Amino acid sequence: MLSLKYVALEAENFANATSDSIVLVVSLALGNAIGIGEVILYNKESLQQTIELLETKRNLIERYALIDPKRFWHFLHHLIPGSTLLIAALDSAGWDLFAQLRRLPLYKLLNIGNYTAPIASYTLFAKDLSVLFQEIKDNPYSVYNVVIDDIKDIDLLTDLPKATDASFRLTIKNTIEKRELIKHKDILAKLNIELIEYHFISGQITDIEHLSFHSNIPLYASENYNLEKQISNIATLYNGIVIKPTFCGGITPTLLILKEAKTTGLKIMLSAANETIISTAAILHLMPMADKITPSFYNPNNRIQSNIKVENSKIEIGSGFGLGLRCM
């Protein structure tokens, strides 16, 4: 019978984190096998509410016979409707546990192809230039994801090549309109930018001016793509898509989105939204269906052990069953 445990860990380096932000780690255990997942919570009130919700549903979850992780996701979808982040965490734990019980790494259980180590990257949040330079010096990577939420931050980008020969991926927050980006297309064209991640809003498909008409830099859609039926609309406007399993509701719906995205020819970048190694491990096992990855493992908590290593600028997952993680 499944048992549910949870451990609260402090979130680190999360873009929207506050001093109260934490990561709730949930686990599903059967015998010696323990599957884990995580959910980001932004305040203590949300933590308490989530724990109370888990406690009210605990017996039903413990009694569930895990014979198919996909069915488990549908069970959770009806058991705790609207709790997307929590469903995603439990879904991850379910897949992790199920693969361990089958004594297979998750990607082999999914039978989606052979694992090829993706290029590692490091995320920078636009701020004071001297701080960015020091962060690059302390964390030498071949690719940096730069998050900007103000059009003025683009000016900082022109100086980053002084600190590194690495390439950059831009994540543009919702506060910046496409027209503003187009005005800066000449600046962007001179930099070593391999892609721009920009949010997708289904209601503005016919209204927005598409950046790729004005730039050769590939444009990747993010947010608001939790329904695979939206993929065809995204493919008409973007070159690629950024998929975040945490915000899609977990590994199960992500598999459907990945399958649909590949049929349209979209390039796919998987992104870990949370702060521990747990979310990164999950997306690494989905890499046979993707092209790029944005990991989140800069300050892995010592209570989560993994066999994930960065070697020669690539992320290796090593051996192990399930996600290859262990709670200490």
C-alpha positions in Angstrom: 0.0 0.0 0.0 1.3 3.5 -0.9 2.3 5.8 2.0 2.6 9.6 1.7 5.3 11.6 3.3 6.3 15.2 2.9 9.3 17.3 3.9 9.4 21.1 3.6 12.6 22.5 2.1 13.6 26.1 1.6 13.5 27.3 -2.1 16.7 28.8 -3.4 17.3 31.0 -6.4 13.7 30.9 -7.6 12.7 33.9 -9.7 9.5 34.6 -7.7 10.8 33.4 -4.4 10.3 35.3 -1.2 11.7 34.7 2.2 8.6 32.5 2.8 8.9 30.5 -0.4 9.5 26.8 0.2 9.5 23.5 -1.8 7.3 20.8 -0.5 8.7 17.4 -1.3 6.2 14.5 -1.5 7.0 10.9 -1.6 5.1 7.7 -2.4 6.6 4.5 -0.9 6.0 0.8 -1.5 8.4 -1.5 0.3 12.0 -0.1 -0.1 11.1 1.9 -3.2 10.3 5.6 -2.7 9.2 7.9 -5.5 9.5 11.6 -5.0 8.1 14.9 -6.5 8.2 18.5 -5.5 5.9 21.6 -5.5 6.9 25.2 -5.1 4.8 27.2 -2.5 5.2 30.9 -2.1 4.1 31.4 1.5 3.5 29.5 4.8 -0.3 29.8 4.3 -0.1 27.9 1.0 2.1 25.3 2.7 -0.4 24.7 5.4 -3.3 24.6 3.0 -1.5 22.0 0.8 -0.6 19.8 3.8 -4.2 20.0 5.0 -5.4 19.0 1.5 -2.9 16.1 1.4 -4.1 14.9 4.9 -7.7 14.9 3.8 -6.9 12.8 0.8 -4.1 10.8 2.3 -6.1 7.5 2.9 -7.4 7.5 -0.7 -3.9 8.1 -2.1 -2.4 5.4 0.1 -5.1 2.9 -0.9 -4.6 3.5 -4.6 -3.2 0.5 -6.5 -0.4 1.9 -8.7 -0.7 -0.3 -11.8 -0.5 2.5 -14.3 1.0 6.0 -13.6 -1.2 7.5 -16.4 -4.3 6.2 -14.6 -2.9 7.5 -11.3 -2.7 11.0 -12.9 -6.4 10.9 -13.9 -7.2 9.7 -10.4 -5.4 12.7 -8.9 -7.0 15.0 -11.5 -10.4 14.1 -10.2 -9.4 13.8 -6.5 -7.8 17.2 -6.2 -9.1 19.2 -9.2 -7.4 22.5 -9.9 -4.3 21.7 -7.8 -2.0 21.5 -10.8 1.3 21.9 -9.0 0.4 19.3 -6.4 -0.8 16.9 -9.0 2.4 17.4 -10.9 4.4 16.5 -7.8 2.4 13.4 -7.0 2.5 12.4 -10.7 6.3 12.6 -10.7 6.5 10.6 -7.5 4.1 8.0 -9.1 6.3 7.6 -12.2 9.5 7.5 -10.1 8.0 4.8 -7.9 6.6 2.7 -10.7 9.9 2.7 -12.6 11.8 1.7 -9.5 9.4 -1.2 -9.0 10.1 -2.3 -12.6 13.8 -1.8 -11.9 14.2 0.6 -14.9 15.4 4.2 -15.3 12.3 6.2 -16.1 13.3 7.0 -19.7 13.6 3.3 -20.4 10.3 2.5 -18.8 8.7 5.2 -21.1 10.4 3.6 -24.1 10.9 7.0 -25.8 14.4 6.5 -27.1 18.0 6.5 -25.9 19.3 9.1 -23.5 21.7 11.7 -25.0 23.3 14.0 -22.6 22.0 17.6 -23.2 24.2 20.7 -22.9 24.1 22.1 -19.4 23.0 25.7 -18.9 22.9 28.2 -16.0 20.2 30.8 -15.4 21.0 34.4 -14.7 18.5 37.1 -13.6 19.2 40.5 -15.1 20.5 42.9 -12.4 23.6 44.9 -11.7 26.3 44.2 -14.3 29.0 43.6 -11.8 26.9 41.0 -10.1 26.2 39.3 -13.4 30.0 39.3 -14.2 30.8 37.7 -10.8 28.0 35.1 -11.2 29.4 34.1 -14.6 32.9 33.9 -13.2 31.7 31.7 -10.3 29.6 29.5 -12.6 31.4 28.9 -15.9 28.9 27.4 -18.4 28.8 27.2 -22.2 25.2 28.4 -22.3 23.4 30.9 -20.0 19.7 31.5 -19.7 19.2 35.3 -19.1 15.8 36.3 -17.6 14.8 39.9 -18.2 11.6 41.6 -17.1 12.3 45.2 -18.2 13.2 46.3 -21.7 16.1 48.3 -20.2 17.7 45.0 -19.1 18.6 44.4 -22.8 21.3 47.0 -22.5 23.0 44.8 -20.0 23.3 42.1 -22.6 25.7 44.1 -24.8 28.4 43.9 -22.1 28.0 40.2 -21.2 30.3 39.0 -24.0 33.1 40.8 -22.2 32.7 38.2 -19.4 32.2 35.0 -21.4 32.2 33.4 -24.9 29.1 31.4 -24.0 25.9 31.7 -26.0 22.7 33.1 -24.4 19.0 32.1 -24.2 16.7 35.0 -23.4 13.6 34.5 -21.3 11.3 37.5 -21.7 8.8 38.2 -19.0 5.2 39.2 -19.7 5.9 42.9 -18.9 7.8 43.3 -22.2 5.7 43.5 -25.4 6.9 42.1 -28.7 6.9 45.6 -30.3 9.5 46.7 -27.7 11.7 43.7 -28.6 11.4 44.5 -32.3 12.8 48.0 -31.6 15.9 46.3 -30.1 16.3 43.7 -32.9 19.6 45.2 -34.1 21.1 45.0 -30.7 20.0 41.4 -30.3 21.3 40.4 -33.7 24.8 41.4 -32.7 24.8 39.1 -29.6 25.3 35.3 -29.5 21.7 34.5 -28.7 20.5 31.1 -29.7 16.8 31.6 -28.8 14.2 33.9 -27.2 11.6 32.4 -24.9 8.4 34.5 -25.0 5.0 33.8 -23.5 2.1 32.5 -25.6 -1.4 34.0 -25.2 -4.0 32.1 -27.2 -6.4 35.1 -27.3 -3.8 37.3 -29.1 -2.9 34.9 -31.9 -4.2 37.2 -34.6 -3.3 40.4 -32.9 0.4 40.1 -32.0 3.2 41.1 -34.3 5.4 38.1 -34.6 9.0 38.8 -33.6 10.4 36.1 -36.0 9.3 38.2 -38.9 11.8 40.8 -37.8 14.6 38.6 -36.5 16.5 35.4 -37.4 16.6 34.4 -33.7 14.4 31.4 -33.0 11.4 32.2 -30.9 10.2 29.7 -28.3 6.7 29.8 -26.7 6.2 29.4 -23.0 3.2 29.4 -20.6 -0.4 28.7 -21.3 0.2 25.5 -23.4 -1.1 23.0 -20.9 -3.6 21.7 -23.5 -2.1 19.9 -26.4 -4.8 21.2 -28.7 -3.0 24.6 -28.6 0.2 23.2 -30.1 -1.0 23.8 -33.7 -1.6 27.5 -33.0 1.8 27.8 -31.4 3.5 26.2 -34.4 2.2 28.9 -36.7 3.8 31.6 -34.7 6.9 30.2 -33.0 9.9 28.1 -33.9 9.9 26.1 -30.7 8.2 25.5 -27.4 9.3 25.5 -23.7 7.6 22.8 -21.8 7.5 23.0 -18.0 6.1 19.7 -16.6 5.4 21.3 -13.2 3.0 23.8 -14.7 1.5 21.3 -17.2 0.4 19.1 -14.4 3.2 16.6 -14.4 5.0 14.0 -16.5 1.7 12.4 -17.8 0.3 15.4 -19.6 3.8 16.5 -20.7 4.1 13.2 -22.6 1.0 14.1 -24.6 2.2 17.7 -25.3 5.7 16.4 -26.3 4.1 13.9 -28.8 1.8 16.6 -30.3 4.7 19.2 -30.5 6.9 16.8 -32.3 4.3 16.2 -35.0 4.3 19.9 -35.8 8.0 20.2 -36.2 8.5 22.5 -33.2 11.8 22.5 -31.5 11.4 21.5 -27.8 13.1 22.8 -24.7 12.2 21.2 -21.4 12.4 23.4 -18.3 12.6 22.7 -14.6 10.5 25.3 -12.7 11.5 24.4 -9.2 14.6 24.7 -7.1 15.8 21.2 -6.2 17.3 18.5 -8.4 13.9 16.6 -8.4 12.4 18.6 -11.3 15.6 18.5 -13.3 15.8 14.7 -12.9 12.3 14.4 -14.3 12.9 16.5 -17.4 16.3 14.7 -18.0 14.4 11.4 -18.4 12.2 13.1 -21.0 15.1 14.3 -23.1 14.9 11.6 -25.7 11.8 13.5 -27.0 13.3 17.0 -26.7 16.1 19.2 -28.1 17.3 21.4 -25.2 17.0 21.7 -21.5 16.8 24.4 -18.8 17.8 22.7 -15.6 17.4 23.9 -12.0 20.2 22.4 -9.9 22.4 25.3 -8.9 22.1 24.7 -5.2 20.9 21.1 -4.7 19.7 20.5 -1.2 21.9 17.9 0.6 18.7 16.0 1.6 18.2 14.9 -2.0 21.0 12.7 -3.4 21.3 12.1 -7.1 23.7 10.6 -9.7 23.3 13.6 -12.0 26.6 15.2 -13.0 27.8 17.8 -15.4 30.7 16.5 -17.4 32.3 18.4 -20.4 29.4 20.8 -20.4 26.8 18.0 -20.7 24.4 16.6 -18.1 24.8 12.9 -17.4 22.2 11.0 -15.4 24.3 7.9 -14.5 22.7 4.7 -13.5 19.8 4.0 -11.2 16.1 3.2 -11.3 13.2 5.6 -11.6 14.5 9.2 -11.4 17.7 8.1 -9.8 17.1 10.2 -6.6 17.1 9.4 -2.9 15.8 11.3 0.1 18.1 11.5 3.0 
